[in-house]
Amino acid sequence: MDLASLFRLDGKTAVVTGCAQGLGKEIALGLAHSGASLILADILQPEDTARQIESSGARCIPFEMDILTWRLNRLNPSCRT
């Protein structure tokens, strides 16, 4: 068994926040390269990262959203703006 096969993520789904740039983007690309399907979330434009991932043959769904606001709204509906 080779080392790369130990880290395959085929059939798994990963959620990556902060995926539009920097470390979050590189993590998303690495997970996709390893076979994971992705749910991408960023307050900026996750669509650019999604296009890169989809062009490599991996599956992903991008969401442009603020994770902190979403979490607060889910925990306490009175926080909605």
PAZAPA-4460 file (N, C-alpha, C; in steps of 0.05 Angstrom, whole numbers, plus 32768, in hexadecimal, padded with zeros to 4 digits):
% residues 81
    n_x    n_y    n_z   ca_x   ca_y   ca_z    c_x    c_y    c_z   seq   type   mol
   8011   7FE8   8000   8000   8000   8000   8012   8019   8000     1      M     A
   800D   802B   7FED   801D   8043   7FEC   8012   8058   7FFF     2      D     A
   8022   806C   8006   801B   8080   801A   8003   8091   8010     3      L     A
   8002   8098   7FF7   7FEC   80A9   7FED   7FD1   809C   7FF0     4      A     A
   7FD0   8081   7FEE   7FB6   8074   7FF0   7FAC   8074   800D     5      S     A
   7FBE   8078   8021   7FB5   8079   803D   7FA5   8093   8042     6      L     A
   7FA9   80A7   8031   7F9C   80C1   8036   7F86   80C7   8022     7      F     A
   7F7C   80B3   8014   7F66   80B7   8001   7F4C   80BD   8010     8      R     A
   7F3C   80CF   8005   7F23   80D8   8012   7F0B   80D3   8000     9      L     A
   7F0E   80C0   7FEE   7EF7   80BA   7FDC   7EDF   80B2   7FEC    10      D     A
   7EC8   80BD   7FE4   7EAF   80B7   7FF3   7EAB   80C8   800C    11      G     A
   7EBD   80D9   8012   7EBB   80EB   802A   7EB4   8107   8021    12      K     A
   7EA7   8116   8033   7EA1   8132   802E   7EAE   8143   8043    13      T     A
   7EBA   8159   803B   7EC7   816B   804E   7EBB   8187   804B    14      A     A
   7EB9   8195   8062   7EB0   81B1   8062   7EC9   81C2   8068    15      V     A
   7ECD   81D5   8056   7EE4   81E7   8059   7EDA   8204   805A    16      V     A
   7EE1   8212   8070   7EDA   822E   8072   7EF3   823E   806C    17      T     A
   7EEF   8256   8063   7F06   8267   805C   7F14   825D   8043    18      G     A
   7F05   8253   8030   7F10   8245   8019   7F17   8257   8002    19      C     A
   7F12   8270   8003   7F16   8282   7FEC   7F33   8289   7FE7    20      A     A
   7F44   8287   7FFC   7F60   828F   7FF9   7F71   8282   800F    21      Q     A
   7F8A   8284   800B   7F9D   827C   801F   7F9C   825E   8027    22      G     A
   7FA0   8259   8041   7FA1   823E   804B   7F87   822F   8047    23      L     A
   7F70   823C   804A   7F56   822F   8046   7F54   8224   8029    24      G     A
   7F5C   8235   8016   7F5B   822D   7FFA   7F6D   8215   7FF5    25      K     A
   7F85   8216   7FFF   7F98   8200   7FFB   7F8E   81E6   8008    26      E     A
   7F82   81E8   8020   7F76   81D0   802D   7F60   81C5   801B    27      I     A
   7F4E   81D6   8011   7F39   81CD   7FFF   7F44   81BF   7FE7    28      A     A
   7F58   81CA   7FDA   7F64   81BE   7FC2   7F71   81A3   7FC9    29      L     A
   7F7E   81A2   7FE0   7F8B   8189   7FE8   7F76   8173   7FEE    30      G     A
   7F60   817A   7FFC   7F4C   8166   8001   7F3F   815C   7FE7    31      L     A
   7F3A   816F   7FD5   7F2F   8167   7FBB   7F42   8154   7FAC    32      A     A
   7F5B   815B   7FAD   7F70   814A   7FA0   7F70   812E   7FAC    33      H     A
   7F69   812C   7FC5   7F69   8112   7FD3   7F4F   8103   7FCF    34      S     A
   7F3C   810F   7FC0   7F23   8101   7FB9   7F0A   8109   7FC8    35      G     A
   7F0C   811C   7FDA   7EF5   8125   7FEA   7EE2   8136   7FD9    36      A     A
   7EC9   8134   7FDF   7EB5   8148   7FD5   7EB5   815E   7FEA    37      S     A
   7EB0   8177   7FE1   7EB3   818E   7FF3   7E9A   819F   7FF5    38      L     A
   7E96   81AA   800D   7E84   81C0   8011   7E96   81D8   8018    39      I     A
   7E95   81ED   8008   7EA7   8204   800B   7E97   821B   8016    40      L     A
   7EA2   8229   802A   7E95   8241   8035   7EAA   8256   8039    41      A     A
   7EA2   826F   8031   7EB4   8286   8035   7EA3   829F   8034    42      D     A
   7EAC   82B3   8042   7E9E   82CD   8042   7EA5   82DB   8028    43      I     A
   7EBB   82D4   801B   7EC3   82DF   8001   7EB7   82CF   7FEB    44      L     A
   7EC5   82CA   7FD6   7EBA   82BC   7FBF   7EC5   829F   7FBD    45      Q     A
   7EB6   828C   7FC8   7EC0   8270   7FC6   7EBD   8264   7FAA    46      P     A
   7EAF   8272   7F98   7EAB   8267   7F7D   7EC5   8263   7F6E    47      E     A
   7ED9   8274   7F72   7EF3   8271   7F64   7F00   8257   7F6C    48      D     A
   7F00   8251   7F86   7F0C   8238   7F90   7EFB   8220   7F85    49      T     A
   7EE1   8224   7F85   7ECF   820E   7F7B   7ED5   8208   7F5E    50      A     A
   7EDA   821C   7F4E   7EE0   8217   7F31   7EFA   8207   7F2F    51      R     A
   7F0E   820E   7F3F   7F27   81FF   7F3E   7F23   81E2   7F46    52      Q     A
   7F13   81DE   7F5A   7F0E   81C3   7F64   7EFF   81B3   7F4F    53      I     A
   7EEA   81BF   7F44   7EDA   81B1   7F30   7EE9   81AB   7F17    54      E     A
   7EFC   81BD   7F0F   7F0C   81B8   7EF7   7F1F   81A0   7EFB    55      S     A
   7F24   8199   7F14   7F35   8182   7F19   7F25   8168   7F1B    56      S     A
   7F0A   816B   7F18   7EF9   8153   7F18   7EEC   814D   7F33    57      G     A
   7EF2   815C   7F47   7EE6   8158   7F61   7ECB   8166   7F63    58      A     A
   7EBB   815F   7F76   7EA0   816B   7F7B   7EA1   817E   7F92    59      R     A
   7E93   8194   7F8F   7E91   81A7   7FA6   7E78   81B9   7FA3    60      C     A
   7E70   81C4   7FB9   7E5A   81D7   7FBA   7E65   81F0   7FC9    61      I     A
   7E66   8207   7FBC   7E6F   821F   7FC9   7E58   822F   7FD6    62      P     A
   7E5E   823B   7FED   7E4B   824D   7FFB   7E59   8266   8002    63      F     A
   7E4F   827D   7FF9   7E5A   8297   8002   7E4A   829F   801B    64      E     A
   7E58   829D   8032   7E4A   82A2   804B   7E5E   82A9   8061    65      M     A
   7E54   82B5   8076   7E63   82BB   808E   7E5D   82A6   80A3    66      D     A
   7E6F   8294   80A7   7E6B   827D   80B9   7E63   8286   80D6    67      I     A
   7E70   829B   80E0   7E6A   82A4   80FB   7E4D   82AE   80FD    68      L     A
   7E44   82BD   80EA   7E28   82C7   80EA   7E15   82AF   80E8    69      T     A
   7E1B   829D   80D6   7E09   8285   80D3   7E07   8276   80ED    70      W     A
   7E1E   8272   80FA   7E1E   8263   8113   7E0D   8271   8129    71      R     A
   7E11   828B   812B   7E02   829A   813F   7DE4   8299   8139    72      L     A
   7DDC   829B   811F   7DC0   8299   8118   7DB5   827E   811E    73      N     A
   7DC4   8269   811A   7DBB   824E   8120   7DB7   824A   813E    74      R     A
   7DCA   8255   814E   7DC9   8251   816B   7DB4   8263   8179    75      L     A
   7DB1   827B   816E   7D9F   828E   817A   7D90   829E   8165    76      N     A
   7D78   8295   815D   7D69   82A3   8148   7D65   82C0   814C    77      P     A
   7D66   82CA   8165   7D62   82E6   816A   7D7A   82F7   8160    78      S     A
   7D90   82EA   8159   7DA8   82F9   814F   7DA6   8300   8132    79      C     A
   7D92   82F7   8124   7D90   82FC   8107   7D8E   831A   8102    80      R     A
   7D9C   8322   80ED   7D9C   833F   80E5   7D8B   8342   80CC    81      T     A
***
